[in-house]
């Protein structure tokens, strides 16, 4: 269990809260003492990259949905992809709250590089 910072928020809590949306992640990258903590920085960057990945996948699925014949496939694909992203989001958030660094493939390596870990 990590100790609370001057703000009263533990590193584990800050890492988990970074996944709520990309906004707390950006705030944690700006505000001290969180911006100096590699654990919080890693989870903040991973949250941001995960948000970017979700937006990119959403755009691609939107384009596929407009193509003839593939639009019907998209009716089944969109909920499955959404559910998979939701499950991944729960996994990374729970791991962060428990003080673990769960690296999402590809995204985790980028986050680690940005966090300087």
C-alpha positions as CSV (number, residue, x, y, z in Angstrom):
1,X,0.0,0.0,0.0
2,X,1.4,3.4,-1.0
3,X,1.6,6.3,1.4
4,X,-0.5,9.4,0.9
5,X,1.2,12.4,-0.6
6,X,1.0,16.0,0.6
7,X,-2.3,16.1,-1.3
8,X,-3.7,13.2,0.8
9,X,-4.0,11.0,-2.3
10,X,-1.9,7.9,-2.5
11,X,0.0,6.9,-5.6
12,X,-2.2,3.9,-6.2
13,X,-5.4,6.1,-6.0
14,X,-3.8,8.7,-8.4
15,X,-2.8,5.9,-10.8
16,X,-6.3,4.5,-10.8
17,X,-8.1,7.8,-11.0
18,X,-6.0,8.6,-14.1
19,X,-8.1,6.1,-16.0
20,X,-11.5,7.7,-15.2
21,X,-11.0,9.9,-18.3
22,X,-7.9,11.5,-19.9
23,X,-8.6,14.7,-18.0
24,X,-7.3,13.5,-14.6
25,X,-4.4,11.9,-16.4
26,X,-3.4,15.3,-17.9
27,X,-3.9,16.9,-14.5
28,X,-1.6,14.3,-12.8
29,X,1.1,15.0,-15.4
30,X,1.0,18.7,-14.6
31,X,0.5,18.9,-10.8
32,X,3.3,18.1,-8.3
33,X,4.1,15.7,-6.6
34,X,2.3,13.4,-9.1
35,X,4.3,14.6,-12.1
36,X,7.5,13.4,-10.4
37,X,6.2,9.9,-9.6
38,X,7.0,7.3,-12.3
39,X,4.0,5.1,-11.3
40,X,1.5,7.9,-11.6
41,X,3.1,9.2,-14.8
42,X,3.0,5.7,-16.4
43,X,-0.7,5.2,-15.7
44,X,-1.5,8.7,-16.8
45,X,0.3,8.2,-20.1
46,X,-1.2,4.8,-20.6
47,X,-4.7,6.3,-20.0
48,X,-4.1,9.0,-22.6
49,X,-2.8,6.5,-25.1
50,X,-5.7,4.2,-24.4
51,X,-8.1,7.1,-25.0
52,X,-6.4,7.9,-28.3
53,X,-6.6,4.2,-29.3
54,X,-10.3,4.1,-28.5
55,X,-11.0,7.2,-30.6
56,X,-9.0,5.8,-33.5
57,X,-10.9,2.5,-33.4
58,X,-14.2,4.4,-33.1
59,X,-13.3,6.4,-36.2
60,X,-12.3,3.2,-38.2
61,X,-15.5,1.5,-37.2
62,X,-17.5,4.5,-38.2
63,X,-15.9,4.5,-41.6
64,X,-16.4,0.7,-42.0
65,X,-20.1,1.2,-41.0
66,X,-20.6,3.5,-44.0
67,X,-19.3,0.9,-46.5
68,X,-21.8,-1.2,-48.4
69,X,-22.2,-4.7,-47.0
70,X,-19.7,-4.1,-44.3
71,X,-22.1,-1.9,-42.4
72,X,-24.1,-5.0,-41.3
73,X,-20.9,-6.6,-40.0
74,X,-20.3,-3.4,-38.0
75,X,-23.6,-3.8,-36.2
76,X,-22.1,-6.9,-34.5
77,X,-18.5,-5.7,-34.4
78,X,-19.1,-2.3,-32.6
79,X,-20.6,-3.8,-29.4
80,X,-17.9,-6.5,-29.2
81,X,-15.1,-4.0,-29.6
82,X,-16.7,-1.6,-27.1
83,X,-17.1,-4.5,-24.6
84,X,-13.4,-5.5,-25.0
85,X,-12.3,-1.9,-24.5
86,X,-14.5,-1.7,-21.4
87,X,-13.0,-4.9,-19.9
88,X,-9.5,-3.6,-20.7
89,X,-10.3,-0.3,-19.0
90,X,-11.5,-2.2,-15.9
91,X,-8.4,-4.3,-15.8
92,X,-5.9,-1.4,-16.1
93,X,-7.8,0.7,-13.5
94,X,-8.1,-2.2,-11.0
95,X,-4.4,-3.0,-11.4
96,X,-3.5,0.7,-10.9
97,X,-5.6,0.9,-7.7
98,X,-3.8,-2.2,-6.5
99,X,-0.3,-0.7,-7.1
100,X,0.5,-2.8,-10.2
101,X,1.9,-1.8,-13.5
102,X,-0.2,-3.7,-16.0
103,X,1.2,-2.9,-19.5
104,X,-1.3,-2.9,-22.4
105,X,0.5,-4.3,-25.4
106,X,2.1,-1.6,-27.6
107,X,0.4,1.2,-25.6
108,X,2.2,0.2,-22.3
109,X,5.6,0.4,-23.9
110,X,4.9,3.9,-25.2
111,X,3.6,4.9,-21.8
112,X,6.7,3.5,-20.1
113,X,8.9,5.5,-22.5
114,X,7.0,8.7,-21.8
115,X,7.0,8.2,-18.1
116,X,10.7,7.7,-18.1
117,X,10.3,4.4,-16.2
